[in-house]
Amino acid sequence: MFVKESFFKEYLMISVVLVDVSDDLKYAKIYLSIYNNDDIDLIIKEINNKKNAIKFKMGNKLKAKYVPEIIFLKSDEYAYLDKMNNLINKSLDE
């Protein structure tokens, strides 16, 4: 959906890292990684401001009874991967 229709004037590379859906399927936390941009928090805020339009478009595509209430969050994937990489390198050096 982001590929076909952009809510931003500039080019952004956005990846969905994780979607955490509640047991009753009414809430979803969507973790995003945003590349080539230093204003990640601002972009996440802008995406959350447009979540009703995104939710509407999701509802047109989903074949489900409910469209979950969504919130977009910044992924800490790279911090975690960097930490794991450092731990592995440290253990190999010993």
C-alpha positions in Angstrom: 0.0 0.0 0.0 2.8 2.4 0.8 4.5 1.6 -2.5 1.4 2.4 -4.6 0.2 5.4 -2.6 2.6 7.6 -0.7 1.5 10.1 1.9 4.9 11.8 1.7 6.4 14.1 -0.9 9.9 12.7 -0.6 11.1 9.2 -1.3 11.2 7.1 1.9 12.1 3.5 2.3 9.8 1.9 4.9 9.8 -1.7 6.1 7.3 -3.3 8.3 9.4 -5.2 10.8 6.7 -6.7 13.1 3.0 -6.6 13.5 1.8 -7.4 17.0 -2.0 -8.1 17.0 -4.0 -8.6 20.2 -5.8 -11.9 20.8 -9.2 -10.5 20.0 -7.8 -9.0 16.7 -9.0 -5.5 17.6 -5.6 -3.8 18.1 -2.4 -3.9 16.1 1.0 -2.4 16.8 2.9 -2.1 13.6 6.7 -1.6 14.0 8.4 0.2 11.2 12.0 0.7 10.1 12.6 3.8 8.1 15.8 4.1 6.1 17.7 7.1 4.7 16.1 9.6 7.0 17.1 11.2 10.3 13.6 12.4 11.2 12.3 8.9 12.1 10.2 10.1 15.1 8.6 12.9 12.9 7.8 10.4 10.2 6.2 7.9 12.6 4.1 10.8 14.0 3.0 11.8 10.5 2.1 8.1 9.7 0.1 7.9 12.9 -1.7 11.2 11.9 -2.8 9.5 8.7 -3.7 6.1 10.3 -7.5 6.6 9.7 -6.8 6.8 5.9 -4.5 3.8 6.1 -7.0 1.9 8.2 -9.7 2.7 5.6 -7.5 1.4 2.8 -6.7 -1.7 4.8 -10.4 -2.3 5.4 -10.9 -2.4 1.6 -8.2 -5.0 1.2 -8.8 -7.2 4.2 -11.4 -10.0 4.2 -12.1 -9.8 8.0 -15.0 -8.8 10.1 -13.0 -6.1 11.9 -10.2 -3.8 10.9 -7.9 -3.5 13.9 -7.2 -0.2 15.6 -3.6 0.5 14.6 -0.7 2.3 16.0 2.6 2.7 14.2 5.8 2.5 16.3 9.5 2.9 15.6 11.3 -0.4 15.4 14.5 -0.9 17.5 15.6 -3.7 15.2 18.9 -2.2 14.4 19.8 -1.4 18.0 19.0 -5.1 18.9 21.0 -6.4 15.9 23.9 -4.2 16.7 23.9 -5.5 20.3 23.7 -9.1 19.2 26.5 -8.6 16.7 28.7 -7.0 19.4 28.0 -9.9 21.8 28.9 -12.5 19.1 32.1 -10.7 18.2 33.0 -10.3 21.9 32.5 -14.1 22.5 34.6 -15.0 19.4 37.5 -12.8 20.5 37.7 -14.6 23.9 
